[in-house]
Amino acid sequence: MTPGARVAAAIDILDDHLSGTPAEQALTGWARKHRFAGSRDRAAIRDHVFDALRRLQSSAGLGGGKNGRAIMIGLLRGFGIDPSTLFTGEGHAPAVLTDWEQVSGDGLSRASRLDCPAWLLPQFDESLGDQSDDVLEALRHRAPVFLRVNIARISRQQAQKLLTEDGIDTRPHSLAPTALEVLKNPRKINGSRAFLDGLVELQDAASQAVVEALQIAPGMRVLDYCAGGGGKALALAALGAEVVAHDISPARMKDIPTRAERAGCKIQIATPDRLARFGTFDLVFADAPCSGSGSWRRAPQGKWLMTPERLSDLLDVQQSVLSQLPARTTADGAIAYATCSVLRVENRVQVDRFIENHSEYGIEVEHSFSPLDGGDGFYVAQLRRM
Ligand SMILES: C[S@@+](CC[C@H](N)C(=O)[O-])C[C@H]1O[C@@H](n2cnc3c(N)ncnc32)[C@H](O)[C@@H]1O
């Protein structure tokens, strides 16, 4: 496909998404109807779509409209590319720019320029102070790809060597001793020997740093209370913890046994109705549902789907999850709370509210990771009865 045809495809997919189809589904639907498109074309089109979703508001402003065509015009302008070089009308490229499209693009407000929903901007400012603009700017860019080295089985250096043999260049990242940043050929990871043998997993570097912050000692009994797909459960197990994974939606944990087997570790699965049978734990960890504001580079749709009502509902769920943790710990056990959000209301404010109602608890570990550190934005606090 020509570069123009790829832009035309991205326009169709964006229009489908903007009419209500989830982005991944819109991409798959398009690929099914256009089987001639090769993997390089699909990857390039996907990049266009996700770039546009990260920069939806500024692109709509610069393109002068909220449909796929205007957004792609604005996206190209935002990247400093003259859209008329791709909107040629030739072959399968989009039709040439109209007179109006050539001059469209208004002056952008601060919220639009930073691609932040206007209602959320005060929350960012309150949470991040003078780093607010830089963090929001970072969230407008593609996320780096990180691997977690399964140090139970291989050193970071050995993993790097093995990956190089498969054409994947990496470098150690300072956020976590297990983290490698992928510099070349990220699309080869799933077929690489290191991945297939369970020696590396795809995991954001700050997500790894969160697990590192929990100071796991081998043999510790840990309950991952909101395990989801098991990214952090696997990292906990690799540090030698005896991990039980739990989630209110057990279906989300369906891949954990296969992932654990590949990694050469054991993770027990506890559905909510069976959790009591697993007794109490040295550490009960909740990677709580959140706005995802720290990882909007990876899942940009979340930014535009968030509303004040949804955020308020999430805050209630987070406090409810926190309040369920103490019952699962041993008398001298700890609880830990994490989010992939940079918003104070979801982080320290929640922990303070919990302590107001459970005054026997105090914070013993607390870290905030900013997208400016290289990985996603994350927060983690570990609390213990004092
Ligand atoms: C941020 S995700 C977890 C991601 C996972 N820890 C990982 O690293 O891959 C949050 C998870 O919390 C679960 N959840 C939501 N409410 C819950 C509750 N009340 N109790 C337990 N899990 C809950 C969701 O189903 C979701 O899978």
The ligand as an ORCA input file, in Angstrom:
! r2SCAN-3c Opt
* xyz 0 1
  C      -5.235     -2.680     36.874
  S      -6.028     -4.175     36.606
  C      -4.861     -5.365     37.173
  C      -3.681     -5.581     36.265
  C      -2.764     -6.696     36.709
  N      -2.403     -6.599     38.095
  C      -1.497     -6.799     35.882
  O      -0.413     -6.390     36.342
  O      -1.583     -7.314     34.745
  C      -7.251     -4.171     37.844
  C      -8.008     -5.462     38.024
  O      -8.814     -5.321     39.207
  C      -9.958     -6.117     39.053
  N     -10.959     -5.663     40.043
  C     -11.829     -4.637     39.952
  N     -12.566     -4.537     41.077
  C     -12.148     -5.509     41.906
  C     -12.522     -5.941     43.210
  N     -13.484     -5.316     43.878
  N     -11.875     -6.989     43.719
  C     -10.892     -7.632     43.048
  N     -10.496     -7.285     41.798
  C     -11.109     -6.232     41.243
  C     -10.334     -5.929     37.605
  O     -11.123     -7.005     37.148
  C      -8.976     -5.835     36.917
  O      -8.590     -7.075     36.376
*
